[in-house]
Amino acid sequence: MATVDECRQALHDLAARLERNAETRGKLDLDRTLAARVTDLEVAFHARLKDGLLIDIADGDDPKAKIALVAASDELIALIGGKLDVTRAIAARQISVKANPFDLLKLRKLL
C-alpha cells in the first residue's frame, strides 16, 4: 500500500508531465474540477483540469467535482506512472472514473 505522500507526489508528477506534454501536443479544451479518492487510505485530493493542465492540487475531497477518480493507492500510483492502462483498469474494476462520457474521451488523451 502506498502512502498519502506518495499519492500526493504522483499527482504532482502527473501535473508536471501534462505541462511538458502540452507544449508538444497542444492544449486540450477541458476545464473541469477533479477529485481523486484513495479508498484504502481514506483520503482524497482535488484539483482542476484546465487546458490540458492539472492545477491547484490540494488535499481534501470535492464532492461537486465534475470528474471523480476512485482507486486504491497502489492502482493510483500505477495509473499515473503509466504501468496501468486506464481502459483496462476501468474494465477490470480496479479503478472507477465518474465523468461525462465526452469528458472521458478527452481524458484518455491526457493519460
N, C-alpha and C positions, 0 to 999 in steps of 0.2 A: 504494500500500500504506500502510495506517495504521500508526501506531507503537504500541508497547506501552502508552505513557502514554495515548494516545487511546482504546485499547480499555479500559483500566482506568477512565478517566474516563466512558466510555459506560456501563459497568456501574454506576458510582456515580450517573450521571444517571438510569438506569433505576430504581435503588433509590429515588431522590427522587420520581420520577414515580409509582411504585407506592404510596409513602407518601401522596402527595397524593390519589391515586385511591381509596385505601382508605377515606378519610373520607367520600366521597360514594357509593361503590359498596358499602361493607360489606366485611367481612373474608372472604377465601376460605379454606375449610377445606383447607389443604395445608401439610404440614410435611415437606420433603424437602431433602436435600443436592443441590447443583448444582455441576457442573463446566462451565466454558466453555473449550474448547480451540481455540486460534487456530492454524490449520495453517501459514499462511505465515510466521508469526513464531516458530513452535515454542515457544509459551508457553501457559500455562493459568492460569486463575483458579478459585477455588472460593468458594462462599457457601452460604447456607441460605435457602430459601424457607419462610417461616413466617407463617401467617395473611395471605397475600397480600402480604407484605413481603419484600424481598431484604435480608438482613442478613449481617453478618460476612464481607464481601468481602475476600478475601486473594489474594495471588499463590500460584501453585503448583497442581498438579493434585490431584484427589481421585479416585483410581481406584475407590473404592467408592461414588461419588456415585450417587444414585438417578435423577438426571436429568443427561444429558450433552449439551451443545450443542457441535457441531463445525462450525466455519466459518472462512473466511479473514477477515482483519482488516477488509477493506472491507465484506464482507457482514455481519459482526457490527455494525459501525457503522451500516450502512443499516437493519438489522433493528431495532436498538434505537432508532434515530432515526425509525422509522415510515415509511421510504422503501422498505422491502422487506416484502412481505406474507409472513408465516410459512408459510402453507399453500402458496402458490405457490413459495416458496423451497425447501421440502421436496420438492415435486413436481418441480421443476427440478434437484434435487440440488445446489443452491447451498449449502445447509446440511444438517446431519444432527442429528436430535434422538433420543436414545435414552432412552426412558422407558416406563413402564407406560402402556397405552392410555388408562386412566382419568385418569392424570395429564396426558396430552397434552390431553385435553378441558378440563381445568381450566386448563392453561397458556394455552390460546387466549384465555381470558377476561382474562388478565393482559396479553397483548401486543396 
